[in-house]
Amino acid sequence: MKESIQFSRRVFCDGIRDGFPIALGYFAVSFSLGIAARNAGLTPMQGFWASLLNNASAGEYAAFTLIAAKATYLEVAIITLIANARYLLMSCALAQRFSPETPFFHRLLIGYDVTDELFGITIARPGYLNPCYTYGAILLAAPAWAIGTALGIVAGNALPLRVVSALSVALYGMFLAIIIPPARKDRVVAALVLLSFVLSFACSYLPGVAALSDGTRTILLTVLISGAAAVLFPVPAQEEVSDNE
């Protein structure tokens, strides 16, 4: 019988702390997303709920573009599925990091907001994952993404594009903060990170591969690099330490 997860205030506050810079970055990026939503004819309230229920930048950009082009529901659904397919891989990785006693509803709730950034800070936690940590991060990140979209619709094209682009740089800095510490501790991880940068850049110019969407290329590279690393550099199995305290 599966045991209930005890609420940990410390772990929850850790999630809020780590989710704060993500929320700031989301607010800036979603502001430009709101401009795209406005061009598609969405109201601020519609944009708010669209972002709150679908936390995916590329997927939402694609959906709003198709809405503006008066595409069918089926076309919007297919394109959104393709653009967000990489989150399936992230969800599988997170599912294996939970304690076997973690109830299903916790897994389901966390699956609601598996984004690149939230996945990065969550998967970097040592030991078994405590849902309280992810809940703390989502508590700030999800509303910031939705509110930024709504305000972007209100503002329209009032802000210069350079200002919006400058604000979004915070997300790139956050990614560096996630990957640099483990890369400094392990040469294999550092080499894999460097290899992923090189291959990602090369694939954006290679004939045929460059025609694929960013999400599809990310999925292919993730499976290729992680699969090769698992075969060539297997990590010894060790007992997981719970993060519930």
C-alpha positions in Angstrom: 0.0 0.0 0.0 1.3 3.4 -1.0 2.1 5.8 1.8 1.1 9.5 1.8 3.7 12.1 1.3 4.2 14.2 4.4 4.3 18.0 3.7 7.7 19.5 4.3 7.8 23.2 4.8 11.5 23.3 4.3 11.4 21.5 1.0 8.4 23.6 -0.1 10.2 26.8 0.7 13.2 25.5 -1.2 11.0 25.2 -4.3 9.7 28.7 -3.8 13.2 30.0 -3.6 14.4 28.2 -6.7 11.2 29.0 -8.6 11.4 32.8 -8.0 14.0 33.5 -10.7 12.1 31.2 -13.1 9.0 33.1 -12.4 10.7 36.4 -13.3 12.0 34.9 -16.5 8.6 33.4 -17.4 7.0 36.8 -16.8 9.3 38.5 -19.3 9.1 35.8 -22.0 5.3 35.4 -21.7 4.9 39.1 -22.2 6.1 38.7 -25.8 3.9 35.6 -26.0 1.0 37.8 -25.1 1.7 40.0 -28.1 1.3 37.0 -30.3 -1.9 36.0 -28.6 -3.2 39.5 -29.1 -2.5 39.2 -32.8 -4.5 36.0 -32.8 -7.5 37.9 -31.4 -7.4 36.6 -27.8 -8.6 38.7 -24.9 -6.4 39.1 -21.8 -8.6 36.6 -19.9 -8.4 34.1 -22.7 -4.6 34.5 -22.9 -4.4 34.1 -19.1 -6.2 30.7 -19.1 -4.4 29.5 -22.2 -1.1 30.0 -20.6 -2.2 28.7 -17.2 -3.5 25.5 -18.7 -0.7 25.1 -21.3 2.7 26.0 -19.9 4.7 25.7 -23.1 6.3 28.6 -24.9 6.9 26.9 -28.3 3.6 25.1 -28.2 1.7 28.2 -27.4 3.5 30.3 -30.0 2.6 27.7 -32.6 -1.0 27.5 -31.4 -1.5 31.2 -31.5 0.0 31.5 -34.9 -2.4 28.8 -36.2 -5.3 30.5 -34.5 -4.4 33.7 -36.3 -4.3 31.7 -39.6 -7.8 30.3 -38.8 -6.5 26.7 -38.7 -8.7 23.8 -37.7 -8.8 22.3 -34.2 -7.1 19.2 -35.5 -4.2 21.1 -36.9 -3.7 23.1 -33.7 -3.8 19.8 -31.7 -1.3 18.0 -33.9 1.2 20.9 -34.0 1.0 21.5 -30.3 1.6 17.8 -29.6 4.7 17.8 -31.8 6.1 21.0 -30.4 5.6 19.7 -26.8 6.7 16.1 -27.4 10.0 16.6 -25.5 8.0 17.0 -22.3 7.1 13.3 -22.6 10.8 12.5 -22.1 11.1 14.8 -19.2 8.1 13.3 -17.5 9.5 9.8 -17.9 12.8 10.9 -16.3 10.9 12.5 -13.4 8.7 9.5 -12.9 11.7 7.3 -12.2 13.0 9.7 -9.6 10.0 9.4 -7.3 9.8 7.0 -4.4 7.8 3.9 -5.3 5.4 5.0 -2.4 4.6 8.3 -4.1 0.8 8.4 -4.8 -0.4 8.7 -8.3 -2.1 12.0 -7.8 1.2 13.7 -6.9 2.7 12.5 -10.1 -0.3 13.7 -12.0 -0.2 17.2 -10.5 3.5 17.6 -11.2 3.0 16.4 -14.7 0.7 19.4 -15.2 3.7 21.8 -15.2 6.7 19.9 -16.6 8.7 22.7 -18.3 12.3 22.9 -19.3 13.3 25.1 -16.4 11.2 23.4 -13.7 12.4 20.0 -14.9 16.0 21.3 -14.7 15.9 22.4 -11.1 13.8 19.4 -10.0 15.9 16.6 -11.6 19.0 18.2 -10.1 17.8 17.5 -6.6 19.6 14.6 -4.9 17.8 11.4 -3.9 14.1 10.7 -4.3 12.0 13.7 -5.4 9.6 15.3 -2.9 6.5 16.7 -4.7 6.5 19.6 -2.2 9.6 21.1 -3.8 8.0 21.1 -7.3 4.7 22.5 -5.8 6.7 25.4 -4.4 8.3 26.2 -7.7 5.0 25.9 -9.6 3.3 28.2 -7.2 5.3 31.1 -8.5 6.2 30.0 -12.0 2.7 29.1 -13.4 0.9 32.3 -12.3 3.8 34.5 -13.6 3.6 32.8 -17.0 -0.2 33.3 -17.2 -0.2 36.9 -15.9 2.7 37.9 -18.2 0.7 36.6 -21.2 -2.4 38.6 -20.1 -0.4 41.8 -19.6 1.3 41.2 -23.0 -2.1 41.2 -24.7 -3.0 44.4 -22.9 0.2 46.2 -23.8 0.2 44.9 -27.4 3.2 46.3 -29.2 3.7 49.2 -26.9 7.1 48.0 -25.6 10.0 47.9 -28.1 11.1 44.4 -29.2 14.6 45.0 -27.8 13.3 45.5 -24.3 11.3 42.2 -24.3 14.3 40.4 -25.8 16.6 41.8 -23.1 14.3 40.7 -20.3 14.2 37.1 -21.6 18.0 36.8 -21.2 17.4 35.9 -17.5 16.2 32.4 -18.6 19.5 31.7 -20.3 21.4 32.7 -17.2 19.3 30.3 -15.2 20.0 27.4 -17.5 23.7 28.0 -17.1 23.3 28.0 -13.3 21.6 24.5 -13.6 24.2 22.8 -15.9 27.5 24.4 -14.7 27.7 22.9 -11.1 27.2 19.2 -12.2 29.6 19.8 -15.2 32.3 21.1 -12.9 32.0 17.9 -10.7 32.0 15.4 -13.5 34.1 15.5 -16.6 31.8 13.2 -18.5 28.8 15.5 -17.8 30.9 18.5 -18.9 31.8 16.7 -22.2 28.2 15.7 -22.8 27.0 19.3 -22.2 29.6 20.6 -24.7 28.7 17.9 -27.2 25.0 18.7 -26.9 25.8 22.4 -27.7 27.9 21.5 -30.7 25.4 19.0 -32.1 22.5 21.3 -31.5 24.2 24.1 -33.4 25.2 21.8 -36.2 21.7 20.3 -36.6 20.2 23.8 -37.1 22.2 24.0 -40.3 22.4 20.4 -41.6 20.2 19.7 -44.6 17.0 17.8 -43.7 17.5 18.0 -40.0 17.4 21.8 -40.0 13.8 21.6 -41.4 12.6 19.9 -38.3 11.1 21.9 -35.5 13.2 22.9 -32.5 11.2 20.5 -30.2 11.7 17.6 -32.6 15.5 18.2 -32.9 15.7 18.4 -29.1 14.0 15.1 -28.7 16.3 13.4 -31.2 19.4 14.8 -29.7 18.3 14.0 -26.2 17.6 10.3 -27.0 20.8 10.0 -29.0 23.2 11.6 -26.5 21.6 10.2 -23.3 21.3 6.7 -24.9 25.0 6.8 -25.9 26.1 8.1 -22.5 24.1 5.4 -20.7 25.8 2.7 -22.7 29.3 4.2 -22.6 29.3 5.7 -19.1 26.8 3.8 -17.0 26.2 5.2 -13.5 26.5 2.6 -10.7 23.2 1.9 -8.9 23.0 3.3 -5.4 20.4 3.6 -2.8 18.3 6.7 -3.1 18.0 9.1 -0.1 14.6 10.5 0.6 14.1 14.3 0.3 11.1 14.3 2.6 12.8 15.7 5.7 
